[in-house]
Amino acid sequence: MKNLKQIIKEEYRKILQEQNQLQKALRIRKVHGHLKCSNNNLTSLEGAPSSVGGDFYCSNNELTSLEGAPRSVGGDFDCSDNYLTSLESAPSSVGGDFNCSDNNLTSLEGAPSSVGGSFYCFDNNLTSLQGAPNSVGRNFYCSFNDLTSLEGAPSSIGGGFFCRSQKNGIKFTEQDVREVSNVKGQIWI
């Protein structure tokens, strides 16, 4: 025979299961316009739509992970000014700019393989550019990190390459950049 405590636990589990099923059913799958959830003290992106046709801004929150982030963003994706240590679960496709600057990143693993606009990863703790997109349509910004190498930089950059003022004092040359990347615009080192 069940005691009252067991019955209450079972009923509570049933209620939680029903709430989870309802939340999953109500989850918005696609947003055609922009979605801005910056400056909200968010600690999670769980429940975000799987696709955003315009821009997705989740900057200046308290995120430590991108779990739950949209898988594709047609415009800009901005997760700057958080506490991210990884780009795992970042969108696989970004049509505009991708901004992950001002975080605690030590790696770019998980970044989209291609970004249509500019890619911003300045002011992190990166020691290499491994995991950076293969292709960036506009500019690539990696200043104010701890880079010891440019290995892993995008092979194709449609605009400029900005890599000034590494925190560790290392300075790269234009030749260093040209050895790893085909940059169409100016190189700022």
JOCORZI-V897411 format. One line per field, one symbol per residue. phi: phi as a letter, one per 20 degrees, with the letter a starting at -180 (. if undefined). psi: psi as a letter, one per 30 degrees, with the letter a starting at -180 (. if undefined). burial: + if it has 16 or more other ideal C-beta (glycine too) atoms within 10 Angstrom, else -. A space follows every 50 residues. Layout:
phi = ???
psi = ???
burial = ???
//
This chain:
phi = .eegffffffffgffffffffffffeffebdeedcdcflclfdbdgnfff bcfdecdcflccfdbegnfgfccfdeccdflccfdbdgmfgeccedeccc flcdfdbdgofgfbcfdecdcflccfdbdgnfgfccfdecdcflcdfdbd gnfgfccfceddbelfgenfdddgfgfffdbededfddc
psi = kkleeeeeeeeeeeeeeeeeeeeeefkkekkfbljjhlhggkflgkfllf kkfbkjjhlhahkflgkflkfkkfbkjjglhahkflgkglkfkjfbljjg lhahkflgkflkfkkeblkjglhahkflgkfllekkeclkjglhahkflg kflkfkjfbljjhlikfgfkklleeeefffkjkfalkj.
burial = ------------------------------+---+--+---+--+--++- +++++++++++-+-++--++-+++++++++++-+-++--++-++++++++ +++-+-++-+++-+++++++++++-+-++-+++-+++++++++++-+--+ -+++--+++++++--+-----+---++--++-+---+-+
//
